[in-house]
Amino acid sequence: MNQRFFLYISFNGSKYHGWQKQNNAITVQSVIQDSINKFINGQIEIHGAGRTDTGVHAREMVAHVDLFQINTKDFLYRLNSILPNDIKVFKILPVKDKSHARFDALKRCYKYYFTKEKNPFMLDTSFFYSNNLDFNIMNKACDILINNKDFKSFEKSNSGSNNSLCKIYNIGFEQQKDFTVFNICANRFLRNMVRSLLGTLFLLGENKISLEDLNNIIESRNRSNAGNSVPAKGLFLDKIFYPNDIFN
């Protein structure tokens, strides 16, 4: 009898066309799925907690999979010995049969890294942005965004979604010596939402738009009124939260 498990995955997305399996493209999901099938000599599918775009990274992506009579320690060892060095499954947990990595998630957290000075050691995992930014007004904008519910203006055009409502739990900037981190956690995210939000906040930080303009952008529900999306390479899916009662 099969048992459902949650796989906890970290990856550097630089070489991949996002998470979700695609025809004629190498994705993180397809690499993990093919690696599992290689050593169990089967045809299973894994189902992720969401999709990440080309070039986006993850410290913690979660996927569910149904497997038959495995030793979890041996499974992790064998799987990671096959996977490329830029993907690691670092934990596997048994869950209840109907548990779903996407639909049971309570909260997802992202981090976006950007640097003011060129840093060759963060070339693939941060965005070099040398313009001066007013973090005071950007933090005031975060206060507006955390009280907003409809993020249609920050959703990728023609995404096909019928629901643009999201609940943001926390949002803000964390300034370190060599880089700045944009932190955001919500119950769900629209396609391209984090990157377009930050691109709009950059416009505020450079005093190219005002807080009143931000409110107008939100109310317009029109993606073309918001800022350009920042590059994918600075974005990390950082953590996903689930209710305790789905775990065995």
C-alpha positions in Angstrom: 0.0 0.0 0.0 1.3 3.4 -0.9 2.1 6.1 1.7 2.0 9.8 0.9 5.1 11.8 1.8 6.1 15.5 1.7 9.5 16.1 0.1 11.3 19.2 1.3 13.5 20.5 -1.5 16.1 23.3 -2.0 17.5 24.3 -5.3 19.4 26.9 -7.3 17.1 27.7 -10.1 19.7 29.4 -12.4 19.8 26.6 -14.9 16.1 25.6 -14.8 13.0 26.8 -16.6 11.1 27.1 -13.3 9.6 24.3 -11.1 6.8 23.0 -13.2 7.3 20.2 -15.7 7.2 21.4 -19.4 7.7 19.9 -22.8 11.1 20.6 -24.3 12.5 22.3 -21.2 14.5 21.2 -18.1 12.6 22.0 -14.9 13.2 21.2 -11.3 10.1 19.0 -11.0 11.1 17.0 -14.1 14.6 16.4 -12.8 13.5 15.2 -9.4 10.7 13.1 -10.8 12.9 11.4 -13.3 15.6 10.8 -10.6 13.0 9.0 -8.4 11.7 6.9 -11.2 15.2 5.9 -12.1 16.0 4.1 -8.9 12.5 2.8 -8.0 12.0 1.6 -11.6 8.5 3.1 -11.6 6.5 6.0 -13.0 5.4 8.3 -10.1 4.5 12.0 -10.2 5.4 14.6 -7.7 3.1 17.6 -7.0 4.6 20.9 -5.9 3.3 23.5 -3.5 3.3 26.0 -6.4 5.3 27.1 -9.4 8.4 29.2 -9.5 9.5 31.1 -12.6 12.7 30.5 -14.6 15.7 31.5 -12.6 13.9 31.6 -9.2 15.5 29.7 -6.3 14.1 27.8 -3.3 15.4 27.1 0.2 12.2 25.2 0.9 9.9 24.0 -1.8 7.5 21.2 -0.8 6.1 18.5 -3.0 3.9 15.4 -2.2 4.5 12.0 -3.6 3.0 8.5 -3.1 5.6 5.8 -2.5 5.5 2.1 -1.7 7.3 0.7 1.4 10.4 2.9 1.6 13.1 3.5 4.2 13.1 7.3 4.3 16.8 7.6 5.3 17.9 5.3 2.4 15.5 7.0 0.0 17.1 10.4 0.8 20.6 9.1 0.4 19.9 7.4 -2.9 17.9 10.2 -4.4 20.5 12.9 -3.5 23.3 10.7 -5.0 21.5 10.9 -8.3 20.3 14.5 -8.3 22.5 17.2 -9.7 24.5 19.4 -7.2 22.1 22.3 -7.5 19.1 20.3 -6.2 18.7 18.7 -2.8 15.8 16.9 -1.1 16.8 17.5 2.5 13.8 16.0 4.3 10.9 13.6 3.8 7.9 13.3 6.1 4.9 11.0 6.0 1.6 12.7 5.8 -2.1 11.7 5.8 -3.4 10.2 2.5 -5.3 13.2 1.3 -2.7 15.8 2.2 -1.8 18.2 -0.7 1.4 20.2 -0.9 -0.3 23.1 -2.7 -3.8 23.2 -1.3 -3.0 22.5 2.4 -0.3 25.2 2.6 -1.3 27.9 5.1 1.5 30.5 4.4 4.4 30.9 2.0 7.4 33.2 2.5 9.7 34.7 -0.1 12.9 36.6 0.2 14.4 38.9 -2.5 18.1 39.8 -2.3 19.6 42.9 -3.9 22.9 44.6 -3.6 24.0 48.3 -4.0 27.5 47.3 -4.9 28.6 44.7 -7.4 29.3 41.4 -5.7 30.7 38.6 -7.9 29.9 36.0 -5.2 26.2 36.8 -5.3 26.0 37.2 -9.1 23.4 34.4 -9.6 21.5 34.9 -6.4 20.9 38.6 -6.1 20.1 41.7 -8.2 22.8 44.4 -8.5 20.8 47.7 -8.1 23.0 50.7 -7.6 20.3 53.5 -7.5 19.8 55.2 -4.2 16.6 54.2 -2.4 14.5 56.0 0.2 13.6 53.0 2.6 11.5 55.3 4.7 8.9 55.8 2.0 9.3 52.2 0.9 8.4 51.0 4.4 5.4 53.3 4.4 4.3 51.6 1.2 4.6 48.2 2.9 2.1 49.4 5.5 -0.3 50.1 2.7 0.3 46.8 1.0 -0.2 44.7 4.2 -3.7 46.2 4.5 -4.6 45.6 0.9 -6.3 42.4 -0.3 -6.6 42.7 -4.1 -3.2 42.4 -5.9 -4.5 42.2 -9.5 -2.2 45.1 -10.5 0.8 43.0 -9.7 -0.2 39.8 -11.4 1.3 38.7 -14.6 -0.8 39.8 -17.6 -3.1 37.1 -19.1 -2.3 34.6 -16.3 -5.8 33.2 -16.4 -6.5 33.6 -12.7 -10.0 34.4 -11.5 -8.9 35.2 -7.9 -6.5 38.1 -7.2 -7.2 38.2 -3.4 -4.2 37.6 -1.1 -3.6 38.0 2.6 -0.2 39.4 3.4 1.0 38.5 6.9 4.3 40.4 6.9 6.3 42.5 4.5 9.4 44.7 4.8 13.1 45.3 4.2 16.0 44.0 6.1 19.2 45.9 5.5 22.5 44.0 5.9 26.1 45.2 5.4 26.5 43.9 1.9 22.9 43.4 0.7 19.2 44.1 1.4 16.5 41.5 1.7 12.8 42.2 0.8 10.7 39.8 3.0 7.1 38.9 2.3 4.8 36.2 3.6 1.2 35.6 2.4 -1.4 32.9 2.3 -1.0 32.8 -1.5 0.8 34.6 -4.3 -0.2 35.6 -7.8 2.1 34.9 -10.8 5.0 37.3 -10.8 3.5 39.2 -7.8 6.6 39.5 -5.6 8.8 40.7 -8.4 6.3 43.3 -9.7 5.6 44.5 -6.2 9.3 45.1 -5.6 9.7 46.8 -9.0 7.0 49.2 -8.0 8.5 49.8 -4.5 11.8 50.7 -6.3 9.9 53.4 -8.2 8.7 54.8 -4.8 12.2 54.5 -3.3 13.6 56.6 -6.2 10.7 59.2 -5.8 9.4 58.5 -9.3 6.0 57.8 -7.9 4.2 58.8 -4.6 2.2 56.9 -2.0 -0.9 58.3 -3.6 0.3 56.9 -7.0 0.7 53.5 -5.3 -2.9 53.6 -4.1 -4.1 54.5 -7.6 -2.1 51.6 -9.0 -3.7 49.2 -6.6 -7.2 50.5 -7.3 -6.7 50.4 -11.1 -6.3 46.6 -11.1 -4.2 47.0 -14.2 -0.7 45.4 -14.5 0.5 48.0 -16.9 0.3 50.7 -14.3 2.7 49.0 -11.9 6.5 48.9 -12.1 8.6 46.6 -14.1 9.4 43.2 -12.5 12.8 42.8 -11.0 15.0 40.0 -12.3 14.2 36.4 -11.1 17.7 35.6 -9.9 17.3 37.5 -6.6 14.1 35.7 -5.5 14.0 32.7 -3.1 11.0 30.7 -2.0 12.1 30.6 1.7 9.5 28.6 3.7 6.0 27.0 3.5 3.8 26.4 6.5 1.3 23.6 7.0 -1.2 22.6 9.7 0.3 20.2 12.2 -2.6 17.7 11.9 -1.7 16.6 8.3 1.5 14.9 9.5 1.6 11.3 10.6 
